[in-house]
Amino acid sequence: MLSVGLTGGIGAGKSEVSRLLVEHGAVLIDADRIAREVVAPGTSGLAAVVEAFGPDVLAGDGSLDRPKLGSIVFADPDKLAVLNSIVHPLVGARSRELEESAAEDAVVVHDVPLLAENGLAPLYDLVIVVDAAPETQLDRLVRLRGMTEEDARARMAAQATREKRREIADVVIDNDVPLEELRERVDQVWGDLVRRARSA
């Protein structure tokens, strides 16, 4: 089994790369998806978040109001640290369960947005960083996700710098390119990952 950490700044196109890797046969463990699962209604994770941030972070249906919580934590590093201390251990435990259930020769891709920020690179056999210029990220966040420019810049500023992400990369996938070029690059990377998995 080859354990791969996949990361990239918000708006860099990491989700597109993970989708292409899954098309090739990668087993995807999506930290964002798991992070939503561990704070779903009725979970101990949600109870801990409400205890830390108050009932105002709940939506009318009892689910987590993610935009509301986001507006609180992304403006305050201390509050973000509190949230991370609740969610990250739960995500880590669930990720390990999923990895242990994968086939012996699988390429397991862990999609981890905050891999660089949380010093997680040593947990993986190899780290792939999806990279895009800050102006590309900003354009995608405003144009495709409907964020205000101010909110987009705040989200970007809360993450590791582009340089810090590239420092931990074993492989960098440039995503300032058309989709066809991105697909070709992912094809090359996949071939390398399969070779590594077979020799692991």
C-alpha positions in Angstrom: 0.0 0.0 0.0 1.2 3.5 -0.8 -0.1 6.2 1.5 -0.2 9.6 -0.3 -1.0 13.0 1.3 -2.7 15.4 -1.2 -2.9 19.0 -0.3 -3.1 22.5 -1.8 -4.3 26.0 -1.0 -8.0 26.8 -1.1 -9.0 27.3 -4.8 -5.9 25.6 -6.1 -7.9 22.7 -7.6 -7.1 19.9 -5.2 -10.6 18.5 -5.6 -10.2 18.2 -9.3 -6.9 16.4 -8.9 -8.4 14.0 -6.3 -11.3 13.3 -8.7 -8.8 12.4 -11.5 -6.8 10.1 -9.2 -10.0 8.3 -8.2 -10.8 7.8 -11.9 -7.4 6.0 -12.2 -8.3 3.8 -9.2 -7.0 5.6 -6.1 -8.7 5.0 -2.8 -9.7 8.4 -1.6 -9.9 9.4 2.0 -11.3 12.9 2.0 -10.5 14.7 5.3 -13.1 17.5 4.6 -15.8 14.9 4.0 -14.8 13.0 7.2 -14.7 16.4 9.1 -18.4 16.9 8.1 -19.3 13.3 9.2 -17.7 13.7 12.7 -19.8 16.8 13.4 -23.0 15.5 12.0 -26.2 15.7 14.2 -26.1 13.3 17.1 -22.3 12.9 17.1 -20.0 13.6 20.1 -18.0 15.9 17.7 -21.0 18.2 17.2 -21.7 18.2 21.0 -18.1 19.2 21.6 -18.3 22.0 19.0 -21.5 23.4 20.6 -19.9 23.2 24.0 -16.9 25.2 22.8 -18.7 27.8 20.6 -22.3 27.9 21.9 -25.7 27.0 20.4 -25.5 29.8 17.9 -23.4 27.7 15.6 -26.3 25.3 15.0 -28.7 25.7 12.1 -32.5 25.5 12.6 -32.5 21.7 11.8 -29.8 21.0 14.5 -27.0 20.6 12.0 -23.8 22.6 12.2 -24.1 26.0 10.6 -20.7 25.8 8.8 -20.7 29.4 7.4 -21.5 30.8 10.8 -18.8 28.8 12.5 -16.4 29.6 9.7 -17.0 33.3 10.1 -16.0 32.9 13.8 -12.9 30.8 13.5 -11.3 32.2 10.4 -11.2 35.6 12.0 -9.6 34.4 15.2 -6.5 32.0 15.2 -7.2 31.0 18.9 -10.8 29.9 18.1 -9.6 28.1 15.0 -7.1 26.2 17.2 -9.9 25.2 19.5 -12.0 23.9 16.6 -9.0 22.0 15.2 -8.3 20.4 18.6 -11.9 19.0 18.6 -12.1 17.9 14.9 -8.6 16.7 14.0 -8.3 13.8 16.4 -11.7 12.5 15.2 -10.8 12.8 11.6 -7.4 11.1 12.2 -9.1 8.1 13.8 -11.7 7.7 11.1 -9.0 8.1 8.3 -6.9 5.3 9.9 -9.9 3.0 9.9 -10.5 3.6 6.2 -6.9 3.1 5.3 -6.7 -0.2 7.2 -9.6 -1.5 5.2 -7.9 -0.8 1.7 -6.3 -3.5 -0.4 -2.6 -4.3 0.1 -1.5 -2.9 -3.2 -3.8 0.2 -3.1 -2.8 3.7 -3.7 -4.5 5.5 -0.8 -4.8 9.2 -1.3 -5.5 11.3 1.8 -7.1 14.6 0.7 -5.9 16.9 3.5 -6.4 20.6 3.1 -4.3 21.6 6.2 -1.5 19.1 5.7 1.2 21.7 5.7 -0.3 23.8 8.5 -0.5 20.8 10.9 2.9 19.3 10.1 1.3 16.0 8.8 3.8 15.3 5.9 5.7 12.6 7.9 2.5 10.6 8.1 2.6 9.8 4.4 4.9 7.9 2.1 4.7 10.8 -0.4 3.1 14.2 -0.5 1.5 15.8 -3.6 0.9 19.5 -3.5 -1.6 21.0 -6.0 -0.2 24.5 -6.7 -1.8 27.6 -8.3 -0.9 31.3 -8.3 -2.6 33.3 -5.6 -4.4 35.4 -8.2 -5.8 32.1 -9.7 -7.0 30.9 -6.3 -8.7 34.3 -5.6 -10.4 34.3 -9.0 -11.7 30.8 -8.5 -13.0 31.5 -5.0 -14.8 34.7 -6.1 -16.0 33.5 -9.5 -16.8 29.8 -8.9 -17.6 29.7 -5.2 -19.3 33.0 -4.9 -17.1 34.3 -2.0 -16.5 38.0 -1.5 -13.0 39.0 -2.2 -12.5 39.9 1.4 -13.6 36.5 2.6 -11.5 34.7 0.0 -8.4 36.6 1.0 -9.1 35.9 4.7 -9.4 32.1 3.9 -6.2 32.2 1.9 -4.3 34.1 4.6 -5.4 31.6 7.3 -3.6 28.8 5.4 0.1 28.0 4.9 2.0 30.1 2.4 2.5 28.7 -1.1 6.2 28.4 -0.3 5.6 26.4 2.9 3.4 23.9 1.0 6.0 23.5 -1.8 8.7 22.8 0.8 6.9 19.6 2.0 6.0 18.4 -1.6 7.5 15.3 -3.1 5.4 16.0 -6.2 4.0 19.4 -7.3 1.1 19.5 -9.7 0.8 22.9 -11.3 -2.9 23.8 -11.8 -2.5 27.1 -13.5 -3.1 25.1 -16.7 -6.1 24.0 -18.8 -7.9 20.9 -17.7 -6.4 18.8 -20.5 -2.9 19.6 -19.4 -3.8 18.9 -15.8 -5.2 15.5 -16.8 -1.9 14.7 -18.6 0.1 15.6 -15.5 -2.1 13.5 -13.2 -1.7 10.6 -15.7 2.1 10.8 -15.3 1.9 11.1 -11.5 -0.5 8.1 -11.3 2.0 5.9 -13.2 4.7 6.8 -10.7 2.3 6.1 -7.8 1.4 2.7 -9.1 5.1 1.8 -9.5 5.8 2.9 -6.0 2.9 1.0 -4.5 4.0 -2.2 -6.2 7.5 -1.9 -4.8 6.4 -0.8 -1.4 
